[in-house]
Amino acid sequence: MKPTFLPLFSETKAATQRPQGLPFLRLGFRPFYVGGALLAALIVPLWVAIFLGWLQLTPASQPLLWHAHEMLFGFAVAIIVGFLMTAGKAWTGLATPRGPTLAALALLWLGARVASVTGPYAVYAVLDMALLPIVAAILVTLLLRARNYRNLPIGLILALLAGANLVFHLAVLGLLNLSAMTPLYAGLALIIMIECVMGGRVIPAFTMAVTPGLKLVAPVWLERVTLGVTGLGLAFWVLAPPSAIGLIVLGLASGLQVRRLLAWRFGVTLKRPILWILHAAYAWIPVGLALLALAQLGWVPVSAGVHALAVGATGGLIIGMITRTARGHTGRLLVVSGPEVLAYALVMTAALLRVFLPLLAPGLYASALIATAMLWSAAFLIYLWIYTPWLMSTRLDGKDG
């Protein structure tokens, strides 16, 4: 399989230009990684405090909807936007937003986050719905100009994410007769599909790059079947009532994802934390799909599968990629330190506690929430402590970006 995303870490003509403007606004990953990590560190403890009645704060929407929405369309979308506004430059050789334009995008994202807890709801909805369509238009325009058609599906998924966000706000406002959780589940499903597509490109490519002689080439048809069945299973979960068919399709998707993961040879990455975190986080995708399959017949709560995908897979892949890409794009070695490895372990442990402790000991549900929030927040605070100074400074090699 061609490692399409490897150019993210290679040099381009644009990358050799002399630095211009504030370092923090030279490339999309800088403000959006800092903003996304800060939101992640704050919002989960804040939500737990509201849920347990320790804090009297009324968000713009119902607290559970606010929590779920901000984790997806606040935190995860910030990282996706930062990544794509950085990768797009490498994929196409064309300039992505920087300087005042990048600042405007970051402020738009920040304005929506502030409005989510201050209201009024209409202001929050308008600000929140604006970012994804703009980013999708920017990315698609760049890809078309560069004739990089292979990555156009990412633009389509961004557009679908924007659509799910629109439906969410219309449902909350009572303009659609639909549960507001449905578009949130759709948003999570779309993010998981982004992770499946991109994970299938970068994880084996990164693994081969550091393992001489290792070849990880999966049959194209099998990759397509895996992605297709996964997408179908997630569609059953989001759009159809629970059923035996949903159980079968989601179970099959989980099995195909296990096969895919095993083929990537996790064992060769054990001495490279910057790699094993990607494998470990991706492993939560088949776990989450299996739990959603069991939830089709009511054998486990849906929240178990949701948090396996949201905390384990999405949180784990994000902490892994924002360390790797930030190191690469600030001119540093792709070797992490002890505190960064600790951050990886904290996110994985948070996922284990959030998913399995309530299943094994329902009476410890509140304890599971508190422990998860503390571990999750600590992981992203470690990231901010190490990376914020780097993201606000010029690259070590003095190059632009």
Buried (B, 14 or more C-beta within 10 A) or exposed (E): BEBBBBBBBEEBEBBEEEEEEBBBBBBBBBBBBBBBBBBBBBBBBBBBBBBEEEEEEEBBBEBBBBBBBBBBBBBBBBBBBBBBBBBBBBBBBBBBBBEEEBBEBBEBBBBBBEBBBEEEBEBBBEBBBBBBBBBBBBBBBBBEEBEBEEBEEBBEBBBBBBBBBBBBBBBBEEEBEEEBBBBBBBBBBBBBBBBBBBBBBBBBBBBBBBBEEEEBEBEEEEBEBBBEBBBBBBBBBBEEEBEEEBBBBBBBBBBBBBEBBEEBBBEBBEEBBBBBBBBBBBBBBBBBBBBBBBBBEEEBBBBBBBBBBBBBBBBBBBBBBBBBBBBBBBBBEBEBEEEBBBBBBBBBBBBBBBBBBBEEEEEBEEEBBBBBBBBBBBBBBBBBEBBBEBBBEBBEEEBBB
